[in-house]
């Protein structure tokens, strides 16, 4: 895939005695540090970039959550792509600004 895609990532980490929101914060930290365009939403975080770049971010999110003490995690991913060009967050959100 050569065009930009959008990838929505929702992680639901669990760990005995740990607040799951703190574990989700670790995931968002990784996304912030990655340098990709992203938007945090109430149920998921949407990222924009190449397929390969965003899947690398997903991998690092998993690693960071487990390093922070996550014992088990459900991950939901949605991808929007186009054969004819880039898919951007701005294209979808522009009318709501």
N, C-alpha and C positions, 0 to 999 in steps of 0.2 A: 504494500500500500504506500503510494508515494505522496498522497494528499494528507492534509491535516484531518484528523478525526476528533470527535468528542467522545470521551469515555467518562461515564458516571460510575463512581466507586462508592459503595457502602460497605463498611466493615462493622461487624457486630462481635467485638471481642468479649470474652468472659474469663474471669479469673477469681478464684476464691479470695474474698477479703479486699478486692480492688474495685474501685469505682470505674465502670466501663467508659464513662465520659473522659476520664483521665487517659485511658488507653486510646480512645479515639483522637484525643488531642495529640498523641504521639504520631498517629497516622497523618494528621493535618500538618504537623511540623515537617514531616518528610516531603509532603507535597509542596509546601512553601519553599523548602530548601532546593527543590528540584529545578526551579526556574520556569516551569511550565505555566501557561495561563490557566487559572482555575477560579472556580466560584464555589464557596461553601454554601450549602443549602441545608435545611433542617434534617433531611433524611439521607443525603448523599453529598459528595463533592464531585463537581463536573470539571474535567480537565480537557485542555486542547493541546494537540501536538501530533507527532507521528505515532503510528501504531507501536512501533518498536520502543520509542521513547516512553510512552505512557505505560506499556507493559513492564518496563524496567522500574518505573515509579511504583507500580502495584507490587512488584517483588520486594522493593525496599520497604514499603509500608508493612507488608507481612513480617519481614525480618525485624523491623522496629517494634511492632506490637508484641512479638514473642520475646524480644529482648527486654521489654518493659514488664513482662510477667504474664502476658496472655497465655491461658492454658488451652483454650479452644476458640475458634473464630469462624463465623459464617461471613462470606464475602459475596456480594452481588455486584455484577458488572454489566453495564449497558453500553453499547458502542453504536454510534451513528457515523457512517462514512458515506462517501459519494464517489462514483467512478469519474465524475465530471469536474471535480474541484474540491476545494477545502470546505470543511464543515467547521464553522466558528461559533463560539458562544455569542459573540456580538450580533451575528446575523439573526439568531433566534431571540435575543433579548432586546434588541434595539428599540422596538416599539413600546417597551415597558419602561424605558428610561425617562 
